[in-house]
Amino acid sequence: MRITVDAERCVGSGMCVLTAGEVFDQGEGDGKAIVLRPEPPAETRDSVREAVDLCPAAAIVLSVPGTPASRKSTP
């Protein structure tokens, strides 16, 4: 699993930080999401998927090897 954030789409709501603070942070100046761990450990993957789903701007891109990148988790 690999995570990226589209800074142009990010609105700085902070849902990712509240949901998966060990993986995301927010920039001090603009409040936009920063990925701390682009390849999160297995124990954080559920919270990362939840953060992807909760992002109001669909700015978090989740890539899993062998599958197309997505902005929202698939059920």
C-alpha positions as CSV (number, residue, x, y, z in Angstrom):
1,M,0.0,0.0,0.0
2,R,1.3,3.5,-0.9
3,I,-0.3,6.8,0.0
4,T,-0.1,10.2,-1.7
5,V,-2.0,13.4,-1.2
6,D,-3.0,15.7,-4.0
7,A,-2.2,19.1,-2.4
8,E,-4.3,20.9,-5.0
9,R,-7.4,19.1,-3.9
10,C,-6.7,19.0,-0.2
11,V,-8.9,21.5,1.8
12,G,-7.1,21.0,5.1
13,S,-10.1,19.5,7.0
14,G,-7.8,17.3,9.1
15,M,-10.0,14.2,9.0
16,C,-6.9,12.2,7.9
17,V,-4.9,13.3,10.9
18,L,-7.8,12.6,13.3
19,T,-8.3,9.1,11.8
20,A,-4.7,8.1,11.2
21,G,-2.4,10.5,13.0
22,E,0.5,8.1,12.8
23,V,0.5,8.3,9.0
24,F,-0.7,11.9,8.3
25,D,0.0,15.4,9.6
26,Q,-1.0,18.9,8.6
27,G,1.1,21.7,7.3
28,E,1.5,24.6,9.7
29,G,0.9,27.3,7.2
30,D,-1.9,26.0,5.0
31,G,-3.2,23.1,7.1
32,K,-3.0,20.7,4.1
33,A,-2.3,17.1,4.6
34,I,1.3,15.7,4.8
35,V,2.0,12.0,4.4
36,L,4.4,11.0,7.2
37,R,4.5,7.3,6.2
38,P,3.9,6.8,2.4
39,E,4.1,3.1,3.0
40,P,2.2,2.6,6.2
41,P,2.7,-0.5,8.4
42,A,0.1,-3.2,8.3
43,E,-1.4,-2.3,11.6
44,T,-2.4,1.1,10.4
45,R,-4.0,0.1,7.1
46,D,-7.6,0.0,8.3
47,S,-7.3,3.5,9.7
48,V,-5.6,4.7,6.5
49,R,-8.5,3.3,4.4
50,E,-10.9,5.0,6.7
51,A,-9.0,8.3,6.3
52,V,-9.3,7.9,2.5
53,D,-13.0,7.4,2.8
54,L,-13.5,10.3,5.1
55,C,-11.5,12.9,3.1
56,P,-14.1,15.4,2.0
57,A,-11.9,16.5,-1.0
58,A,-11.0,13.0,-2.1
59,A,-7.4,14.2,-2.0
60,I,-5.8,11.0,-0.6
61,V,-4.7,8.6,-3.2
62,L,-4.3,4.9,-2.1
63,S,-2.3,2.6,-4.4
64,V,-2.1,-1.1,-3.9
65,P,0.3,-3.0,-6.1
66,G,-1.5,-4.9,-8.8
67,T,-4.7,-2.7,-8.6
68,P,-5.6,0.8,-10.0
69,A,-5.0,3.7,-7.6
70,S,-8.1,5.0,-5.9
71,R,-9.4,8.0,-4.0
72,K,-12.0,6.1,-2.1
73,S,-11.6,2.6,-0.7
74,T,-13.6,-0.2,-2.3
75,P,-15.9,-2.1,0.0
